[in-house]
C-alpha cells in the first residue's frame, strides 16, 4: 500500500536534528534576515567608556524555507569578521579603534551574547563600525553581511574625589599692612585627574570676578589672581573659552596654578574666592 505524503515528510524530518540542519538541504531552512543588538536590546550602541561592564552583543535571526521556520535553529549559525584578525571596530575617518572579543568562538546560542566590546577604552569619540559575515550551517550560499555600529560618547570630566579641590596660601604677611612677598609664595598649584576621549575646551568661572575678596568686607580692595592650566594661561570668565591639548585617557593628570597679584596695602583678614573649572568637548 502506498504511504501518505505526510508520512514521508515525517521520515525526512526525523533524519535531521532540529538544532543542526544539514547544509546540503539549504532550501529547507534559509537565513533571510539577521540583526545585531546590544545588552540594552538596541541596534544603536552608545559606547560610554566609563561603563562598569563590557558591552555585550547579540544576534537575532529570521528564517524561511520549505519547512516551518520555527524549526530552524539559531544554534546552526556562525559569524566571522569580514576582515580576518581585525578584532576591533574602526572609527569613521580614522583616529581610533574599539577592541572587541568573540565569545564561544563566534558560535551563536539563543539568548546569549556572542561578542563583547571591552570597557574602559578612551579612544577618540565618534562613530565606529565593523562588518561581519553570518553563515547558516557554514554554507557560503546561505549567508548574510552585517554591520555593527557604535557611537563613542564624548567624555571630558574630572575624576571627583581623586584630588584636592582647595588651594590655601596660608599666612602671607604680618600686621595689618601686608608686605610685598616673594613670587614663589604667591603661587600655588593643585593637581587634578580627568578622563577624556576627545580634545577639551576650558572655561573659568569666579564668584569674585577673578579676585580673592576679604571675608565680611567684599567691598574693600581685593587680591587679583591669574590662572594657568598645564602652564597655559587661561583668562577668567565664560567668554574666554580656551582649547587645551590635555591628551586622551582614563586617568590623565594635569595641574592648575594660581598666581596672586599685588598684596601691598591690603587690610588684614582672610581672603577667598570660589573658582569653577569647566571642561567641555572641543568638537
N, C-alpha and C positions, 0 to 999 in steps of 0.2 A: 504494500500500500504506500502511496506517495505521501511523504511528510508535508505538513503545512509549512508555508513560508515563515511563519513566526517562529517555528521550532528551529529552523536553520539560523535565524538571526540570533537566537539564544545560544546556540552552539558556537557561533563566531565570537560573541562577547565573552564567553567563558574561556576562550583561548588566550585572552589578553587581560592581565591585571588592570584594574581601573587606574592605578597610580603610575603606570608605566606603559602607555600605549605605544605600539610599535611604530617606529619611524617609517617603516615600509608601507604603513597604512595611513599615509598623511591625510588623505581625503576624509577619513573617519573623524579626525579631530584637528581642526585648523586654528591657528593662533590669529585672531582677527584684530585685536587691539590690546595695548598694554599701557600702563600709566605708572610713573614713579611718584610716590608720595612720601611725606616725612612723618616723623613720630607725632606731629600735630595733625595728621591726616590732610595735609595741604600739599598742593602741587607746587606752591611757591615757597621755597626755603629761605627764610630770613636768618642769616647766619650772624649771631652775636657771639664774638669770641669769649665773652665773659661767662657763657653758659657753664653750669657745673657738670654737664653731661655732654658726651658726644652726640652728634646729630644722626639719628637712625633713619635709614631709607628703606622703604618697602616697595614691592612691585605687585600691582594688581593686573590680572589678565582677563581677557574675554575670548571665548572660543566659539567656533561654529564647525559644522561638518555634517556627515550623514547620520551620526548618532546624536543622542541627547547631549548638548553642550555641557550640561551639568555633570556628565560623567568624565569630562576631560579634567585632568589633574594638574594643578599649578606646580606640583612637585616634579612634573616632567619638563620644567623649564630650566634652562641655564642662561646665564648672562655673562657677556665678556666686554672688555674695553674695546672701543673701536681702534684705538692705538695701543697695542700691547705694551705693557710695562709702565705706562704713564698713570700712576695711581694718585691722581690729583685733578682737581678742577682748575682750569686755566682762566685767568682774568681777561675779560674782553679788552683788547688794546695792549695786553701785556702788563708787566709790572707786578705780578703776584700769582700765587697758586695756593689752593687749599688742599692739603693732603687728606687722603681717604684710605680705607682698607676694606677689602671684601671679608664677609663672614661666610662660613660654610663653603669656602672655595667657589663662591659665585652661584651655588645651588639655591633654588628658591623653595622655601617652605611657607605654606599658607599661614599668615598671621605673624610671621617672624621677619625681622629685618635681614636683608642680605648684604648691607653695606653700612659703614659709618663714616661720617666726615668728622675729623678729630677736632676737639675743642681747643681753646687757648691759642688759636692761630691769628696773630695780628697782622695778617697780610693786608696790603692796601685795599681800602674799601672800594666797592664796585660790584659789577656783575661777573659771575663765574659760571663756567659750564663744562660739561664733559659728555661725550657721546658713547652709547653702548649698543651692542647687538644682542638681541634676545632670541633664543632658539627654543623650539618645541621638539623634544626628543632628539636634540643635536642635529636636526635636519636643516641644512642651509637653505632649503626651499620653503621651509616653514618657519620664517624668522621675521623680525621687525627691528627697525632702528629707533632708538630712544635717545632723548637728550635730557640731562639733569641740569637745572639752572638753580643758582643760589645767589642771593644778594648779601654781601658783607655789609652789615650796618655800620655807619661811621661812628667811631668811638674816639672821644677826646675828653678824658676826665681825670681828676685826681683820685688817688687811692686814699680814701679817708681813713684816718687813724694810723697811717703809716709814717707820719712825720708831725713835727710841732707846727702849730698854727699861730704862734705868737713870737714877736721879736721884742726883747726888753733891753733897752740901752742902759738900764740901771742908773746909778748916780753919775751925772755928767758935770758936776761942779759943786762948789761950796758957797754958802751965803745966798743972799737974795739976788745978787747980780752975778750971772754966770760968765766965767771967762771963756775966751776962745780956746778950744781944745784941739789936740792932735787929731788929724783927719781919720786915723785908724780907729779912734774911739767912737767917732761919729758914724761909722759904717758897720752894719750888722747884716748877717746873712742867715737864711734858713733853707735847708734842702727839702725838696719835695719828691714824691713818687707819683708817676702818672702812667696811664695806659692810652695808647693811640694807635690807630690803624690808618691814619692819614695826616697830612700836614695840618698845623693848627694856626688859628688866629687868637690873639690875646687882647683883652681889654682890662683896664684897671678902673675900679670904681671906689671912690673915697668919700666917707661921710664928712670928713673935714676939708674936702676940696684939695687934697694933697698937702695938708698941714696937720701937725700934731697940735692940739689945742689944750689950753690949761683947763683941767677939770674944775668945774664950778664957775669958771670965768672964761667962757669961749670967746668973749668979746675982746679980750686982751691979745697982744701980739703973739701969734702962734709960731711954731717952728716948721719951716718948709722942709720938704724932703723930696728926693728923686728915687726912682726905682730902675733896677736892671734885672733882666731875666736871662740867665746864662750869658752874662756880660753884655747883653744887648739892651741899650736904653729903651724904656717904654714910658711914654707920656701918660699921665693920669687923665681919665675922662673917657666916656663911651665913644666920643668922636675920634679918639686916637687909636683906633684898632690897628694892630700890628701883626704881620705874618712872622712866624718863628719856625725855624728848622730845628725841631727838637728830636726828630727821629721817631721810628715806629717800634712798638714793642709792648710787652705785657707789664714789665716793671722797669720803666725808664726813670732816670733821675735827672733832676735839674736844680738850679739854685736861684733864689730870689734875694737880691741885695737891696738894702735901703740905706741911703746916704742922707744924713741930716744936713740942713743948711746952717746959716749963722745963728748961734745961740747967745750972742753978746747982748746984754741989756735986758734979758728976759726976767720976768718975775719968777720967784721960786715956786715950786709946786710940781705936780705930776701932769705930764702932757701925754695925750694919747690920740689915736685915730683908728678907725676900722677900715682896712683896705681889702677889697674883694677882687680876686684874680679870676677872670672868666676865660676858659678855653672853649673855642668853638671850631668846628671843622672848616678848613680852608679849601673849599671846592675849586 
